[in-house]
Amino acid sequence: MNTGLLLLSALESISLYNLILLLIALVILWVVVSIPVYFGAKVVTKGKSTIGEAMVATLMGPIAFVLIYLIVDYFLGNITGARSAAALGWVLAIIAWFAVYKGVFQTGWLGAVAIAILSAVIYIALDVLVYNLFAVTFPGANLLPIRPSQLLHALRGLLG
């Protein structure tokens, strides 16, 4: 069976109910990942940011990242044939994500970087809290080098 028929067969088996559930799950995920960005931006902008701005930033940031990365990797990868195209694409994509933060939150480049760092720290802290309360991790938590429970155990050991 060719790939096109396999994809068509998979799409036919998706019900409207499943699509609605997927849409609801994506909206919930969008809100959840916007919360750390909102709090990070609140700190950096001295309270001037809104949850709406955070949601725009969490929607547009990854879109800008993926577009820039794919464009740079595709064109430079075909021209140079080197893996360095992917590395350059990644760096430029991160800068594009910072540019989204800079534009959405009306801050400078350092402010945009600070929002990103604070958001990551808040995201990890919230993940540790939610994991310890409900034994559930946020999306992407499995990408961390240490599990939330391991982090909490290490912190308890340090604090005595």
N, C-alpha and C positions, 0 to 999 in steps of 0.2 A: 504494500500500500504506500502511495507516495505521501509526502509531507502535507500537501494541500488538502488531500482527502482526509487525512488524520486530523488536521486542524478543524476542518468543516464538521467532521463527526463529533469532535469534542465540543464545538460550539452548539451543535444541535442538542446535545444532552444537558445543556445548562437551562434550568428553568427560570422563569421570571422571579420566583420566590428566592432562588439562590442569588440572582443578580441584585435583588433588593437587599438581601442580607449582606452581600459584598459591599454594596454602596454604603450601608449603615456602618459597617465595620471600618471602612476607609474614612468616613467622616469622624468617627470616634477616635481613630488613630491620629487623624489630622489635629483634632482638638488636643489630644494627649501630648503630642510632640510640640504643640504650640505653647503649652504652659511654661516649660523651662525657658523658651525664647522670650516669652512675655516678661517673666521675672528678671531675666538677664538684661533685657532692654530697659525695664523699669529702673534698675540700678544705674545703668550707664547713662540714660537720658534724664536722670533725676526725676523720675515719675511721669514723664511726658508721653510714654508709649501706651498703646491700647492693645487689647487682646486681638482686635481686628487687624492691626498692623502686624502683630506677631503671626497671625494666621496667613496673611499675605506673604510674609517673609518665608514661612515654612512651606508655602506652596511654590513660590517663585524661586527660592534658593536652590532646591534640588533640580528644578527644571533647567535653570541656568547652568548648574554644574554638569548635568548630563549632556546638554547641547554643546557646551564648550569642549568638554572632554571628547565627545564623539567626533566633533568636527576637527579638532586639532589632531587627534589620534589618526583619523581616517586620512586626512590630507597629508600630514607630515609623515605618517607611516607609509603611505604609498610613494611619497617622494624620496624619503631617506631609507625606508625599509628597516629603520632602527627601532629598538625598544625605547630609545630616549624620547620618541614622540609621545609615548604613553605617559612618561614621567612629566614631560612638559605640559601635556594636556591636563594632567592631574593638578599641577601647580596653577595653571591658568584657570582651571575650573574652580579651585578654591578661591582664587582672587575674584572670580565672577560671583561666587556666593557671598563673599564679603561686600562686593559692590551692591548686591541686592540689599543686604543689611544696612549699608551706608545710605542708600537711597530711601528705603522704607522708613528707617528710624531717624533720618535727617541728622546723621552723625558723621564724624570723620573716619578715616581708615582705622585708626587705633581704636575708636569706639566700636566699629564693626567687628574687629578682631576680639575685643573685650566681650562683646555680646555673645559671640560664638563660644568663647572659652567659658564664660559664666553659664551659658546654656548647657554646655556639656557637663559641667560640674553639678549643676542643679538636676539635670536629667539622671545622672548616676546616683545622686543622693536620694532622689525620689524613687528610683528603681530599688535601691537598698531598702528603703522604708516600705514600699509596697510588697517587696519580696518577703520581708520579715513579718508583715501583717497577714498577707494572703498566700504566700508561697507561689507568686506569679511574677514573672519578669516582664519588663517592657520590651517592645520590639527592638532588636539590635543588641540586647544585653548579652546574647551569646557571643557577640563579637568582642566583648571585653576580655582582656587577658586574665581577669580574676572574676569569679562568681560573686554576686552580692553577699551571699552567706559567708564566703571565705574572707571578704573584705571586712565584714562585721566582726568575724572571729578574730582577725588580725588586730582590729582596732581595740577590741575588748582585751586582748593580750597586752597591747601597748599601754592601755590605761589602767590595767591591773584589776 
